[in-house]
Amino acid sequence: MTELTPLQNLWLTETIRLREEHAGPLDDLEANRLARTGGGDLPSRIQRRARWLADRDGLTPALKHWLHGARLALVLLSLFAVLSGAGLAFAALGQTPVNVFWALGSLLGLNLILLLSWALGLVFAGEHGATLGRVWLWLSEKLARDAKAAQLAPALLLLLQRRKLNRWALGTLVNGLWLLAMLSALIVLLMLMATRRYGFVWETTILSAETFIHMTRTLGSLPALLGFNVPTVEMIRASGDAALDIESARQAWATWLVGVLVVYGVLPRLLLTLLCWWRWNSGKAALPLDLNLPGYAQLRERLMPTSERLGVNDPAPAQLHRVDNSVGELTSEGALLVAIELDEQRPWPPALPKSVSNAGILDSRESRHKLLEQLSRFPPARLAIACDPRRSPDRGSLALIAELARNAGATRVWLLQAPPGEALDADRLGDWHVALQQLELPFADCAPLNWLETGHD
């Protein structure tokens, strides 16, 4: 298994819960057994079960694809923010001479309006950045290019909404992108001012000069605390008629414009990005699994039972799952012969070589559970499973065969001959062949004792 973060494990667990809520219970016999074997409290067992099911059903790779798409979507949005910020700077200095308040509106107007909207949404509605968040989620799904990834976004939103972490996650995204746009505008503004000579004026039809003087001095009071120059009253008054061809006046206006952009554009977005990032990280670390949800509450008895239960309780799956060995990297040794539900008329076991162990006949839940627990700790290199083809290949027997095979290095199924004087039903034998072919397990009607002993036929 690839390593996942705690949030990603919770995310997969929530995705599995939603799948079972809408499509019905999954085939989880082995997942439940492995979750019980691993021990721990109920949340850890639920997450272990969900991780196994996610790996089996392809949700873990889908999560990786979704995250890759999310990163690519974030890169595209960041590029858009940089270009937008540069466009704001070019628009601000596009006039000759530069109207200082028109330039200020171009640089800060949209930013301040959306910042106010964000703050009001945070206080009153608890949701903000919905449009930009939906764009990011939509881009993430499109760029993931995985059909199973479509189930992940709703699960993530539901998971985060329980502790209202979505507001801080989207807040980090929104304010971070605006911070990038403001920084881009600031850098382009400085580059333009460093390479070109600009004159600054202010113009009005209905307002008085004293109004502009007061507005300029008021807006420049906070930047002045950080060392940015503010034009004098005489400079402000003189700039109402024409751009002053004085070096000190041009520098004073340019410094004032840069200072206002830094204080009212860059710094608020920077502080809000850091705040949202801190709240997101602290909340993410303490995000729990909500055991009161119906999908998790019904797993309690299966994963932490008062008495262990084995057997088939779930509806049949659309098709049998392939047997993928998970013990290839583990230490597996020895050979084992086991039989499933043989009647008392058949002598058992046959004469076995000394190197082959007999696991007996699995005819009860207790015996099945005991053997599966043993195989999960000490998987054999070779396993032969004897079955009576006079019985129908029911779902419970096939699920047990698949579980046994997953816990062995190599597996063969032995379809026993009928007792003397009795014939096998051809249709039922054909059903066994079809079922075992779906499981991709080799089978034969003769004892694989030589293979069990030596590994060769």
C-alpha positions as CSV (number, residue, x, y, z in Angstrom):
1,M,0.0,0.0,0.0
2,T,1.2,3.5,-0.7
3,E,1.4,5.8,2.3
4,L,-1.4,8.3,2.6
5,T,-1.9,11.2,5.0
6,P,-4.5,11.0,7.8
7,L,-6.8,13.3,5.9
8,Q,-6.5,11.2,2.7
9,N,-7.4,8.1,4.8
10,L,-10.4,9.8,6.2
11,W,-11.3,11.0,2.7
12,L,-11.2,7.4,1.3
13,T,-13.2,6.2,4.2
14,E,-15.9,8.8,3.6
15,T,-15.9,7.9,-0.1
16,I,-16.5,4.2,0.7
17,R,-19.3,5.2,3.1
18,L,-21.0,7.2,0.3
19,R,-20.7,4.3,-2.2
20,E,-22.2,1.9,0.2
21,E,-25.0,4.3,1.1
22,H,-26.0,4.8,-2.5
23,A,-25.1,1.4,-4.1
24,G,-25.5,-1.0,-1.1
25,P,-22.9,-2.9,0.9
26,L,-19.7,-4.0,-0.7
27,D,-18.2,-7.5,-0.7
28,D,-16.1,-6.9,2.4
29,L,-15.6,-10.3,4.1
30,E,-11.8,-10.1,3.7
31,A,-11.7,-6.4,4.4
32,N,-13.5,-6.9,7.7
33,R,-11.2,-9.8,8.7
34,L,-8.1,-7.8,8.0
35,A,-9.5,-4.9,9.9
36,R,-10.1,-7.1,12.9
37,T,-6.7,-8.7,12.6
38,G,-5.0,-5.3,12.7
39,G,-6.6,-4.5,16.0
40,G,-7.0,-0.9,17.4
41,D,-10.1,1.1,18.1
42,L,-13.2,1.2,15.9
43,P,-12.1,4.3,13.9
44,S,-8.8,2.8,13.0
45,R,-10.5,-0.5,12.0
46,I,-13.1,1.3,9.9
47,Q,-10.3,3.2,8.1
48,R,-8.3,0.0,7.6
49,R,-11.3,-1.7,6.1
50,A,-12.0,1.3,3.8
51,R,-8.4,1.5,2.7
52,W,-8.4,-2.2,1.7
53,L,-11.7,-1.8,-0.3
54,A,-10.4,1.4,-1.9
55,D,-7.2,-0.4,-3.0
56,R,-9.3,-3.3,-4.4
57,D,-11.8,-1.2,-6.2
58,G,-9.3,1.3,-7.7
59,L,-10.3,4.3,-5.5
60,T,-6.7,4.8,-4.2
61,P,-5.2,5.4,-7.7
62,A,-8.3,7.6,-8.4
63,L,-7.4,9.7,-5.4
64,K,-3.9,10.1,-6.7
65,H,-5.2,11.1,-10.1
66,W,-7.6,13.6,-8.5
67,L,-4.8,15.2,-6.4
68,H,-2.6,15.4,-9.5
69,G,-5.5,17.1,-11.3
70,A,-6.1,19.4,-8.3
71,R,-2.4,20.5,-8.4
72,L,-2.6,21.2,-12.1
73,A,-5.8,23.1,-11.7
74,L,-4.1,25.2,-8.9
75,V,-1.2,25.9,-11.3
76,L,-3.6,27.1,-14.0
77,L,-5.5,29.3,-11.5
78,S,-2.2,30.7,-10.2
79,L,-1.1,31.5,-13.7
80,F,-4.4,33.3,-14.3
81,A,-4.0,35.3,-11.1
82,V,-0.5,36.4,-12.1
83,L,-1.7,37.5,-15.5
84,S,-4.7,39.3,-14.0
85,G,-2.5,41.1,-11.6
86,A,-0.2,42.2,-14.4
87,G,-3.3,43.4,-16.3
88,L,-4.4,45.5,-13.4
89,A,-1.0,47.2,-13.3
90,F,-1.0,48.0,-17.0
91,A,-4.6,49.3,-16.8
92,A,-3.6,51.6,-13.8
93,L,-0.8,53.2,-15.7
94,G,-2.4,53.1,-19.1
95,Q,-3.3,56.8,-19.2
96,T,-0.9,59.7,-19.8
97,P,-0.7,61.4,-17.5
98,V,-1.9,59.0,-14.8
99,N,-5.0,59.8,-13.0
100,V,-4.1,58.7,-9.4
101,F,-7.5,57.8,-8.2
102,W,-8.4,56.0,-11.5
103,A,-5.2,54.0,-11.1
104,L,-6.0,53.3,-7.5
105,G,-9.5,52.1,-8.5
106,S,-8.0,49.8,-11.1
107,L,-5.6,48.3,-8.7
108,L,-7.8,47.9,-5.6
109,G,-11.4,48.3,-6.6
110,L,-12.3,44.7,-7.5
111,N,-10.0,43.3,-4.9
112,L,-11.7,45.3,-2.1
113,I,-15.2,44.5,-3.2
114,L,-14.6,40.8,-3.3
115,L,-12.7,41.0,0.0
116,L,-15.7,42.6,1.6
117,S,-18.0,40.0,0.1
118,W,-15.7,37.2,1.4
119,A,-15.7,38.7,4.9
120,L,-19.5,39.1,5.0
121,G,-20.0,35.5,3.8
122,L,-17.6,34.3,6.5
123,V,-19.5,36.1,9.2
124,F,-23.1,35.6,8.2
125,A,-23.3,32.6,5.9
126,G,-20.2,30.6,6.7
127,E,-19.6,29.9,3.0
128,H,-17.4,32.0,0.8
129,G,-15.3,31.6,-2.3
130,A,-18.0,29.3,-3.7
131,T,-17.6,30.3,-7.3
132,L,-13.8,30.0,-7.3
133,G,-14.0,26.8,-5.3
134,R,-16.4,25.3,-7.8
135,V,-14.1,26.3,-10.6
136,W,-11.2,24.6,-8.9
137,L,-13.2,21.4,-8.1
138,W,-14.5,21.3,-11.7
139,L,-11.0,21.7,-13.1
140,S,-9.6,19.1,-10.7
141,E,-12.2,16.5,-11.9
142,K,-11.6,17.3,-15.6
143,L,-7.8,17.1,-15.3
144,A,-7.9,13.9,-13.2
145,R,-9.2,11.9,-16.2
146,D,-10.5,9.1,-14.0
147,A,-14.2,8.2,-13.9
148,K,-13.9,7.0,-10.3
149,A,-12.4,10.4,-9.2
150,A,-15.9,11.9,-9.6
151,Q,-16.9,10.2,-6.3
152,L,-14.1,11.9,-4.4
153,A,-15.1,15.6,-4.5
154,P,-18.5,15.1,-2.9
155,A,-17.0,12.9,-0.2
156,L,-14.3,15.6,0.5
157,L,-16.9,18.4,0.8
158,L,-19.1,16.4,3.2
159,L,-16.0,15.5,5.3
160,L,-14.9,19.1,5.6
161,Q,-18.3,20.6,6.2
162,R,-18.8,18.7,9.4
163,R,-16.2,20.8,11.1
164,K,-16.7,23.8,8.7
165,L,-13.1,23.3,7.5
166,N,-14.3,24.0,3.9
167,R,-14.5,27.7,4.7
168,W,-10.8,27.8,5.7
169,A,-9.7,25.6,2.9
170,L,-11.5,27.7,0.3
171,G,-10.4,30.9,2.2
172,T,-6.8,29.8,1.8
173,L,-7.3,29.2,-1.9
174,V,-9.2,32.5,-2.5
175,N,-6.9,34.8,-0.5
176,G,-3.8,33.0,-1.8
177,L,-4.8,33.6,-5.4
178,W,-5.6,37.2,-4.7
179,L,-2.4,37.6,-2.9
180,L,-0.6,36.3,-5.9
181,A,-2.5,38.7,-8.1
182,M,-1.7,41.7,-5.9
183,L,2.0,40.7,-5.8
184,S,2.0,40.4,-9.6
185,A,0.4,43.9,-9.9
186,L,3.0,45.3,-7.4
187,I,5.9,43.9,-9.3
188,V,4.7,45.0,-12.7
189,L,3.9,48.4,-11.3
190,L,7.4,48.8,-10.0
191,M,8.9,47.6,-13.3
192,L,6.8,50.1,-15.3
193,M,7.7,53.0,-12.9
194,A,11.4,52.0,-13.1
195,T,11.5,52.0,-16.9
196,R,9.1,54.8,-17.8
197,R,8.5,58.4,-16.6
198,Y,4.9,59.0,-15.5
199,G,3.2,62.2,-14.5
200,F,0.3,62.1,-12.0
201,V,-2.9,64.2,-11.8
202,W,-6.3,64.1,-10.3
203,E,-9.4,65.3,-12.0
204,T,-13.0,66.0,-10.9
205,T,-16.1,67.8,-11.9
206,I,-18.3,67.9,-8.8
207,L,-15.8,67.4,-5.9
208,S,-13.7,70.1,-4.4
209,A,-9.9,70.1,-4.2
210,E,-10.1,69.9,-0.4
211,T,-11.9,66.5,-0.7
212,F,-9.0,65.1,-2.8
213,I,-6.4,66.5,-0.4
214,H,-8.2,64.9,2.6
215,M,-8.6,61.5,0.8
216,T,-5.0,61.4,-0.3
217,R,-3.6,62.3,3.1
218,T,-6.0,59.8,4.8
219,L,-5.1,56.9,2.5
220,G,-1.4,57.7,2.9
221,S,-1.4,57.7,6.7
222,L,-1.0,54.0,7.1
223,P,1.6,53.6,4.4
224,A,3.5,56.5,5.9
225,L,3.9,54.4,9.1
226,L,5.9,51.9,7.0
227,G,8.1,54.6,5.4
228,F,6.2,55.4,2.2
229,N,6.1,59.1,1.2
230,V,2.9,61.0,1.0
231,P,2.6,64.1,-1.3
232,T,2.4,67.4,0.5
233,V,-0.7,69.5,0.4
234,E,0.9,71.9,-2.1
235,M,1.8,68.9,-4.5
236,I,-1.7,67.5,-4.2
237,R,-3.3,70.9,-5.0
238,A,-0.9,71.6,-7.9
239,S,-1.5,68.2,-9.4
240,G,-5.2,69.1,-9.9
241,D,-4.3,71.4,-12.8
242,A,-1.6,69.4,-14.6
243,A,1.1,66.8,-14.0
244,L,3.9,68.4,-12.1
245,D,7.2,68.2,-14.0
246,I,9.1,68.0,-10.8
247,E,11.1,64.9,-9.9
248,S,10.2,65.0,-6.2
249,A,6.5,65.3,-7.0
250,R,6.6,62.3,-9.4
251,Q,8.4,60.2,-6.8
252,A,6.1,61.2,-4.1
253,W,3.0,60.2,-6.1
254,A,4.6,57.0,-7.3
255,T,5.6,56.0,-3.7
256,W,2.2,56.9,-2.4
257,L,0.5,54.7,-5.1
258,V,2.9,51.8,-4.3
259,G,2.4,52.2,-0.5
260,V,-1.4,52.2,-0.8
261,L,-1.3,49.0,-3.0
262,V,1.0,47.3,-0.4
263,V,-1.1,48.3,2.7
264,Y,-4.6,47.9,1.3
265,G,-4.0,45.2,-1.3
266,V,-1.1,42.9,-0.5
267,L,-1.0,42.9,3.3
268,P,-4.7,42.1,4.0
269,R,-4.6,39.2,1.6
270,L,-1.3,38.0,3.1
271,L,-2.7,38.1,6.7
272,L,-5.9,36.4,5.7
273,T,-4.1,33.7,3.8
274,L,-2.0,33.0,6.8
275,L,-5.0,33.0,9.1
276,C,-7.0,30.6,6.9
277,W,-3.9,28.4,6.4
278,W,-3.4,28.1,10.2
279,R,-7.1,27.4,10.9
280,W,-7.1,24.8,8.1
281,N,-4.0,23.0,9.4
282,S,-5.1,23.0,13.0
283,G,-8.6,21.8,12.1
284,K,-7.4,19.2,9.7
285,A,-5.1,17.6,12.3
286,A,-8.1,17.3,14.7
287,L,-10.6,16.0,12.2
288,P,-12.3,12.9,13.6
289,L,-14.4,10.1,12.1
290,D,-18.1,10.7,12.8
291,L,-19.1,7.3,14.3
292,N,-22.7,8.4,14.6
293,L,-23.3,8.2,10.9
294,P,-25.4,5.2,10.0
295,G,-22.8,3.9,7.6
296,Y,-20.2,3.7,10.3
297,A,-22.5,2.7,13.2
298,Q,-23.6,-0.6,11.5
299,L,-19.9,-1.6,11.1
300,R,-19.3,-1.7,14.9
301,E,-20.6,-5.3,15.3
302,R,-18.7,-6.5,12.3
303,L,-15.4,-4.9,13.1
304,M,-15.5,-5.1,16.9
305,P,-18.0,-7.9,17.5
306,T,-19.1,-9.2,20.9
307,S,-18.8,-12.6,19.4
308,E,-16.9,-13.3,16.1
309,R,-19.2,-14.1,13.1
310,L,-18.2,-15.7,9.9
311,G,-20.3,-16.5,6.9
312,V,-22.0,-14.7,4.0
313,N,-24.3,-11.9,5.0
314,D,-24.0,-9.5,2.0
315,P,-25.8,-9.6,-1.4
316,A,-23.9,-11.3,-4.2
317,P,-21.6,-9.0,-6.2
318,A,-22.0,-8.5,-9.9
319,Q,-18.9,-10.5,-10.5
320,L,-16.2,-12.3,-8.5
321,H,-13.1,-10.3,-7.6
322,R,-9.8,-11.5,-9.0
323,V,-7.4,-13.2,-6.6
324,D,-4.4,-10.9,-6.3
325,N,-1.8,-12.4,-4.1
326,S,-0.7,-9.9,-1.3
327,V,1.9,-12.2,0.3
328,G,4.5,-12.1,-2.5
329,E,6.7,-9.7,-0.5
330,L,6.2,-11.6,2.8
331,T,8.0,-14.6,4.1
332,S,6.0,-17.6,2.9
333,E,7.1,-21.1,3.3
334,G,5.8,-24.7,3.6
335,A,2.8,-26.4,2.0
336,L,-0.7,-26.8,3.3
337,L,-3.7,-28.9,2.3
338,V,-7.2,-27.9,3.4
339,A,-10.6,-29.2,2.6
340,I,-14.0,-27.3,2.5
341,E,-17.1,-29.0,3.8
342,L,-16.5,-32.7,3.1
343,D,-19.0,-35.2,4.3
344,E,-18.2,-38.0,6.7
345,Q,-18.3,-40.7,4.1
346,R,-15.2,-39.5,2.4
347,P,-11.9,-40.6,4.1
348,W,-9.7,-37.6,4.9
349,P,-6.9,-36.7,4.8
350,P,-5.0,-38.7,2.2
351,A,-1.5,-39.8,2.8
352,L,0.6,-36.7,2.8
353,P,4.4,-36.2,2.4
354,K,6.1,-35.1,5.6
355,S,6.7,-31.6,4.2
356,V,2.9,-31.0,3.7
357,S,0.7,-30.0,6.6
358,N,-2.9,-30.8,6.9
359,A,-5.3,-28.0,7.9
360,G,-8.2,-30.3,8.3
361,I,-11.8,-29.7,7.0
362,L,-13.3,-26.3,7.2
363,D,-16.9,-27.0,8.2
364,S,-17.7,-24.3,10.7
365,R,-17.3,-20.6,11.1
366,E,-14.9,-21.1,13.9
367,S,-12.6,-23.3,11.9
368,R,-12.6,-20.9,8.9
369,H,-11.9,-17.9,11.1
370,K,-9.1,-19.7,12.9
371,L,-7.4,-20.8,9.7
372,L,-7.7,-17.3,8.0
373,E,-6.1,-15.7,11.1
374,Q,-3.3,-18.2,11.0
375,L,-2.7,-17.7,7.2
376,S,-2.6,-13.9,7.6
377,R,0.3,-14.3,10.0
378,F,2.1,-17.3,8.4
379,P,1.2,-17.6,4.7
380,P,2.2,-20.9,3.1
381,A,4.2,-21.0,-0.1
382,R,1.8,-23.5,-1.7
383,L,-1.8,-24.2,-0.8
384,A,-4.1,-26.9,-2.1
385,I,-7.9,-26.5,-1.5
386,A,-10.0,-29.6,-1.8
387,C,-13.6,-29.2,-2.8
388,D,-16.5,-31.6,-3.3
389,P,-17.9,-30.7,-6.8
390,R,-21.1,-32.5,-5.8
391,R,-22.0,-29.4,-3.9
392,S,-23.0,-26.2,-5.8
393,P,-20.2,-23.5,-6.0
394,D,-22.2,-21.1,-3.8
395,R,-21.0,-17.6,-3.2
396,G,-19.8,-18.4,0.4
397,S,-17.5,-21.2,-0.7
398,L,-16.1,-19.2,-3.6
399,A,-15.5,-16.2,-1.3
400,L,-13.7,-18.4,1.2
401,I,-11.5,-20.0,-1.6
402,A,-10.6,-16.5,-2.8
403,E,-9.7,-15.4,0.8
404,L,-7.6,-18.5,1.3
405,A,-5.8,-18.0,-2.0
406,R,-5.0,-14.3,-1.3
407,N,-3.1,-15.5,1.8
408,A,-0.8,-18.0,0.0
409,G,2.1,-17.8,-2.4
410,A,0.5,-20.1,-4.9
411,T,-2.9,-21.9,-4.8
412,R,-4.5,-24.9,-6.6
413,V,-8.0,-26.2,-6.2
414,W,-8.5,-30.0,-6.1
415,L,-12.0,-31.0,-7.3
416,L,-12.4,-34.4,-5.7
417,Q,-13.7,-37.4,-7.6
418,A,-17.1,-38.8,-6.7
419,P,-17.2,-41.8,-4.4
420,P,-17.3,-45.3,-6.0
421,G,-20.7,-46.0,-7.6
422,E,-21.7,-42.3,-7.8
423,A,-21.3,-39.9,-10.8
424,L,-20.7,-36.2,-10.8
425,D,-23.3,-33.9,-12.2
426,A,-21.8,-32.5,-15.4
427,D,-23.6,-29.1,-15.2
428,R,-22.6,-28.6,-11.6
429,L,-19.0,-29.5,-12.4
430,G,-19.1,-27.0,-15.3
431,D,-20.3,-24.3,-12.8
432,W,-17.2,-25.0,-10.7
433,H,-15.0,-24.7,-13.8
434,V,-16.5,-21.4,-14.7
435,A,-16.3,-20.0,-11.2
436,L,-12.7,-21.0,-10.7
437,Q,-11.8,-19.6,-14.1
438,Q,-13.3,-16.3,-13.0
439,L,-11.1,-16.4,-9.9
440,E,-8.1,-17.3,-12.2
441,L,-7.2,-20.2,-10.0
442,P,-5.7,-23.4,-11.5
443,F,-7.8,-26.6,-10.7
444,A,-7.6,-30.3,-11.4
445,D,-9.4,-33.5,-10.5
446,C,-6.3,-35.3,-9.3
447,A,-4.4,-34.8,-6.0
448,P,-1.7,-32.1,-6.4
449,L,0.5,-33.9,-3.8
450,N,3.7,-33.8,-5.8
451,W,3.2,-30.0,-6.5
452,L,2.6,-29.5,-2.8
453,E,5.8,-31.3,-1.9
454,T,8.2,-30.0,-4.5
455,G,6.5,-27.1,-6.2
456,H,6.6,-28.9,-9.5
457,D,4.1,-31.3,-11.2
